[in-house]
Amino acid sequence: MHHSAGVPRSEDPARDLNNQIAELEDRVAHPMHWTKGEHQLNLTRLHKLIYEKKRRDKAAASGHSPA
């Protein structure tokens, strides 16, 4: 398996998704550190990741693999 140097990666996509959500939640909680445009991008990305997590959780609960 090949990984880019200096880029930590997990073998668990669910963990990666949770980590991304946690980081964006922190960014959104502290908007004073970001420009208005960056803050809006962080919000949009967070909403997309939360939607993806719910979709994956629902698929896992029903026994289907998320595509």
Biotite code that builds the C-alpha atoms (Angstrom):
import biotite.structure as struc

atoms = struc.array([
    struc.Atom([0.000, 0.000, 0.000], chain_id="A", res_id=1, res_name="MET", atom_name="CA", element="C"),
    struc.Atom([1.321, 3.462, -0.874], chain_id="A", res_id=2, res_name="HIS", atom_name="CA", element="C"),
    struc.Atom([0.729, 6.519, 1.286], chain_id="A", res_id=3, res_name="HIS", atom_name="CA", element="C"),
    struc.Atom([1.850, 10.049, 0.606], chain_id="A", res_id=4, res_name="SER", atom_name="CA", element="C"),
    struc.Atom([4.704, 11.115, 2.846], chain_id="A", res_id=5, res_name="ALA", atom_name="CA", element="C"),
    struc.Atom([3.600, 13.163, 5.822], chain_id="A", res_id=6, res_name="GLY", atom_name="CA", element="C"),
    struc.Atom([-0.100, 12.494, 5.318], chain_id="A", res_id=7, res_name="VAL", atom_name="CA", element="C"),
    struc.Atom([-1.535, 10.412, 8.141], chain_id="A", res_id=8, res_name="PRO", atom_name="CA", element="C"),
    struc.Atom([-4.203, 8.017, 6.884], chain_id="A", res_id=9, res_name="ARG", atom_name="CA", element="C"),
    struc.Atom([-6.483, 5.627, 8.625], chain_id="A", res_id=10, res_name="SER", atom_name="CA", element="C"),
    struc.Atom([-7.578, 2.273, 7.312], chain_id="A", res_id=11, res_name="GLU", atom_name="CA", element="C"),
    struc.Atom([-11.038, 3.031, 8.716], chain_id="A", res_id=12, res_name="ASP", atom_name="CA", element="C"),
    struc.Atom([-13.122, 5.347, 6.491], chain_id="A", res_id=13, res_name="PRO", atom_name="CA", element="C"),
    struc.Atom([-15.654, 5.878, 9.310], chain_id="A", res_id=14, res_name="ALA", atom_name="CA", element="C"),
    struc.Atom([-12.877, 7.105, 11.608], chain_id="A", res_id=15, res_name="ARG", atom_name="CA", element="C"),
    struc.Atom([-11.560, 9.420, 8.900], chain_id="A", res_id=16, res_name="ASP", atom_name="CA", element="C"),
    struc.Atom([-15.047, 10.839, 8.392], chain_id="A", res_id=17, res_name="LEU", atom_name="CA", element="C"),
    struc.Atom([-15.529, 11.358, 12.143], chain_id="A", res_id=18, res_name="ASN", atom_name="CA", element="C"),
    struc.Atom([-12.143, 13.090, 12.370], chain_id="A", res_id=19, res_name="ASN", atom_name="CA", element="C"),
    struc.Atom([-13.010, 15.419, 9.487], chain_id="A", res_id=20, res_name="GLN", atom_name="CA", element="C"),
    struc.Atom([-16.358, 16.247, 11.093], chain_id="A", res_id=21, res_name="ILE", atom_name="CA", element="C"),
    struc.Atom([-14.699, 16.944, 14.465], chain_id="A", res_id=22, res_name="ALA", atom_name="CA", element="C"),
    struc.Atom([-12.140, 19.270, 12.877], chain_id="A", res_id=23, res_name="GLU", atom_name="CA", element="C"),
    struc.Atom([-14.802, 21.190, 10.971], chain_id="A", res_id=24, res_name="LEU", atom_name="CA", element="C"),
    struc.Atom([-17.009, 21.444, 14.066], chain_id="A", res_id=25, res_name="GLU", atom_name="CA", element="C"),
    struc.Atom([-14.075, 23.078, 15.841], chain_id="A", res_id=26, res_name="ASP", atom_name="CA", element="C"),
    struc.Atom([-13.514, 25.482, 12.949], chain_id="A", res_id=27, res_name="ARG", atom_name="CA", element="C"),
    struc.Atom([-17.213, 26.394, 12.787], chain_id="A", res_id=28, res_name="VAL", atom_name="CA", element="C"),
    struc.Atom([-17.274, 26.942, 16.566], chain_id="A", res_id=29, res_name="ALA", atom_name="CA", element="C"),
    struc.Atom([-14.529, 29.570, 16.217], chain_id="A", res_id=30, res_name="HIS", atom_name="CA", element="C"),
    struc.Atom([-15.505, 31.672, 13.183], chain_id="A", res_id=31, res_name="PRO", atom_name="CA", element="C"),
    struc.Atom([-13.340, 34.611, 14.263], chain_id="A", res_id=32, res_name="MET", atom_name="CA", element="C"),
    struc.Atom([-10.294, 32.692, 13.032], chain_id="A", res_id=33, res_name="HIS", atom_name="CA", element="C"),
    struc.Atom([-11.608, 32.494, 9.455], chain_id="A", res_id=34, res_name="TRP", atom_name="CA", element="C"),
    struc.Atom([-12.698, 34.912, 6.777], chain_id="A", res_id=35, res_name="THR", atom_name="CA", element="C"),
    struc.Atom([-16.423, 35.015, 6.057], chain_id="A", res_id=36, res_name="LYS", atom_name="CA", element="C"),
    struc.Atom([-15.842, 32.995, 2.866], chain_id="A", res_id=37, res_name="GLY", atom_name="CA", element="C"),
    struc.Atom([-13.734, 30.384, 4.651], chain_id="A", res_id=38, res_name="GLU", atom_name="CA", element="C"),
    struc.Atom([-16.335, 30.090, 7.408], chain_id="A", res_id=39, res_name="HIS", atom_name="CA", element="C"),
    struc.Atom([-19.086, 29.543, 4.847], chain_id="A", res_id=40, res_name="GLN", atom_name="CA", element="C"),
    struc.Atom([-16.994, 26.861, 3.124], chain_id="A", res_id=41, res_name="LEU", atom_name="CA", element="C"),
    struc.Atom([-16.399, 25.177, 6.475], chain_id="A", res_id=42, res_name="ASN", atom_name="CA", element="C"),
    struc.Atom([-20.162, 25.183, 7.176], chain_id="A", res_id=43, res_name="LEU", atom_name="CA", element="C"),
    struc.Atom([-20.977, 23.775, 3.758], chain_id="A", res_id=44, res_name="THR", atom_name="CA", element="C"),
    struc.Atom([-18.340, 21.047, 4.036], chain_id="A", res_id=45, res_name="ARG", atom_name="CA", element="C"),
    struc.Atom([-19.506, 20.167, 7.568], chain_id="A", res_id=46, res_name="LEU", atom_name="CA", element="C"),
    struc.Atom([-23.118, 19.797, 6.398], chain_id="A", res_id=47, res_name="HIS", atom_name="CA", element="C"),
    struc.Atom([-22.007, 17.542, 3.534], chain_id="A", res_id=48, res_name="LYS", atom_name="CA", element="C"),
    struc.Atom([-19.913, 15.347, 5.825], chain_id="A", res_id=49, res_name="LEU", atom_name="CA", element="C"),
    struc.Atom([-22.716, 15.021, 8.384], chain_id="A", res_id=50, res_name="ILE", atom_name="CA", element="C"),
    struc.Atom([-25.092, 14.027, 5.583], chain_id="A", res_id=51, res_name="TYR", atom_name="CA", element="C"),
    struc.Atom([-22.553, 11.450, 4.345], chain_id="A", res_id=52, res_name="GLU", atom_name="CA", element="C"),
    struc.Atom([-22.138, 10.039, 7.876], chain_id="A", res_id=53, res_name="LYS", atom_name="CA", element="C"),
    struc.Atom([-25.914, 9.688, 8.288], chain_id="A", res_id=54, res_name="LYS", atom_name="CA", element="C"),
    struc.Atom([-26.144, 8.000, 4.882], chain_id="A", res_id=55, res_name="ARG", atom_name="CA", element="C"),
    struc.Atom([-23.374, 5.548, 5.775], chain_id="A", res_id=56, res_name="ARG", atom_name="CA", element="C"),
    struc.Atom([-24.845, 4.846, 9.217], chain_id="A", res_id=57, res_name="ASP", atom_name="CA", element="C"),
    struc.Atom([-28.258, 4.183, 7.689], chain_id="A", res_id=58, res_name="LYS", atom_name="CA", element="C"),
    struc.Atom([-26.740, 1.862, 5.071], chain_id="A", res_id=59, res_name="ALA", atom_name="CA", element="C"),
    struc.Atom([-24.771, -0.007, 7.725], chain_id="A", res_id=60, res_name="ALA", atom_name="CA", element="C"),
    struc.Atom([-27.866, -0.379, 9.903], chain_id="A", res_id=61, res_name="ALA", atom_name="CA", element="C"),
    struc.Atom([-29.806, -1.861, 6.994], chain_id="A", res_id=62, res_name="SER", atom_name="CA", element="C"),
    struc.Atom([-26.947, -4.187, 6.105], chain_id="A", res_id=63, res_name="GLY", atom_name="CA", element="C"),
    struc.Atom([-26.026, -2.496, 2.831], chain_id="A", res_id=64, res_name="HIS", atom_name="CA", element="C"),
    struc.Atom([-22.599, -1.266, 1.893], chain_id="A", res_id=65, res_name="SER", atom_name="CA", element="C"),
    struc.Atom([-22.519, 2.491, 1.145], chain_id="A", res_id=66, res_name="PRO", atom_name="CA", element="C"),
    struc.Atom([-21.473, 3.257, -2.432], chain_id="A", res_id=67, res_name="ALA", atom_name="CA", element="C"),
])
